[in-house]
Amino acid sequence: MFWTPLAVVMLSILVGWTVGGAPTALDIPVKGEFAVERGGALTPEFLALWLGLSLYTAAFIAEVVRSGIASVAAGQSEAAAALGLDRRLEIRLVLMPQALRVIIPPLTNQYLNLTKNSSLAHAVAHDVGADELVQRPRGDQGKVRRMAWTSSAPAA
């Protein structure tokens, strides 16, 4: 039952990939005289961005999970032990269901913060200034808007 929807999704992704004109050839790195040529490149800026966002988000998520588990009363563990549950079943059947009600709201906030921070980091990495983020469109877009505005004005 699980494999059929997964196969449909994977097949539709593959069909979309090929129909959309995505590249099918791999760009394999080749050892040049002084450096590696072709292939993918990771810039130091991207690595710093990735490492910083990963560590920052991982620290907050770890704290959210820790506090969620700590919010479950100690009596719940004692009750699970009295029922004869081993530690793995105790966590799976008793602690985590109660901790998840505390974990899910701040975890959702963390994923939203990750989305915002990665967008902001992208703008900073590409040296987009604040004036470029809020300025009016220039060039052809501005001309098209002015033409549309003048053509839709009522005749006097």
Secondary structure, 3 states (H helix, E strand, C coil): CCHHHHHHHHHHHHHHHHHCCCCCCCCCCEECCCCEECCCCCCHHHHHHHHHHHHHHHHHHHHHHHHHHHCCCHHHHHHHHHCCCCHHHHHHHHHHHHHHHHHHHHHHHHHHHHHHHHHHHHHHHCCCCHHHHHCCCCCHHHHHHHHHHHHCCCCC
